[in-house]
Amino acid sequence: MAGSAVSCATVQKAAKLQSLNGLFAIYKKAGPTSADVLNTLKEKLLQEAGLKQNPKKRKRHILKVGHGGTLDNSASGVLVVGIGKGTKMLGNMLSGSKKYTTVGELGKATDTLDATGTGTEEKAYDHITKEEFEESLKKYIGNIMQVPPLYSALKKNGQRLSVLLKKGHAVEAKPARPVTVYSISLQEFKPPLFTLDVECGGGFYIRSLVNDVGKDLSTCAHVKDLIRTKQGPFTLQEHVLHEDKWTIDAIAQSIQDCMCLFPTEPDSKRLKTDSDQPSKDSQAVEEES
């Protein structure tokens, strides 16, 4: 009898998992890739439901999940996830507004433009005043052109530029492309460290911003810490599920609670006809940090 009860409960969990359709947000910690985090989430859910993904039948996904915009490995914060038919809504997350808090360091440059890279240059920074720093930020607000970092998720011939670089291949910088920045504010200025709050559109790189500001001020700079605090309507304080809440019930509740965040309720009919292209199952889409 006990075994039958357990079996019944497992079947119910599996059915509930496979019925989930919508968007929710999880917390990505610094370290793993966004794809790794997504795979961990998927494994936890499949294990809870007593299901196994057959690697020989990858086209027949037991559980379809995707995310709406890659965070750098070293970054943390909001990662929006689509599950089931919700993956078709992820295009909105990729192109929509995002907010970041970043700590930058003046006087040191790296090849990756963040603290994970190898140092490439050191320059004096003691000539920079807070007023000059704030003035330098103004040119980056609005519709601007930005050159993406070499170390990024952007691709050449189907391979990420960051992967090609690590393999020793020569990689040319991608051309500048249009991006939108809604606001930048200097929260703290204690050289060599400074803290910025940035709200931007899709495709914007905080690492490039920090690097460019350093050059404008006749020094160099790199990102020491980066947190995505908001993606679309999902905020770090109100909506993210930490790893201990990556359960079927918690996610089902979160999807239900977050319905009110959207102008039109993302019901099954909308999800089926949504024209936005989703991220692929367990794959990252475009990097934006």
Secondary structure, 3 states (H helix, E strand, C coil): CHHHHHHHHHHHHHHHHHCCCEEEEEEECCCCCHHHHHHHHHHHHHHHCCCCCCHHHCCCCCCCEEECCECCCCCEEEEEEEEHHHHHHHHHHHHCCEEEEEEEEECEEECCCECCCCEEEECCCCCCCHHHHHHHHHHHCEEEEECCCCCCCCEECCEEHHHHHHCCCCCCCCCCEEEEEEEEEEEEEECCEEEEEEEECCCCCHHHHHHHHHHHCCCCEEEEEEEEEEECCEECCCCEECHHHCCHHHHHHHHHHHHHHCCCCCCHHHHHHCCCCCCCCCCCCCECC
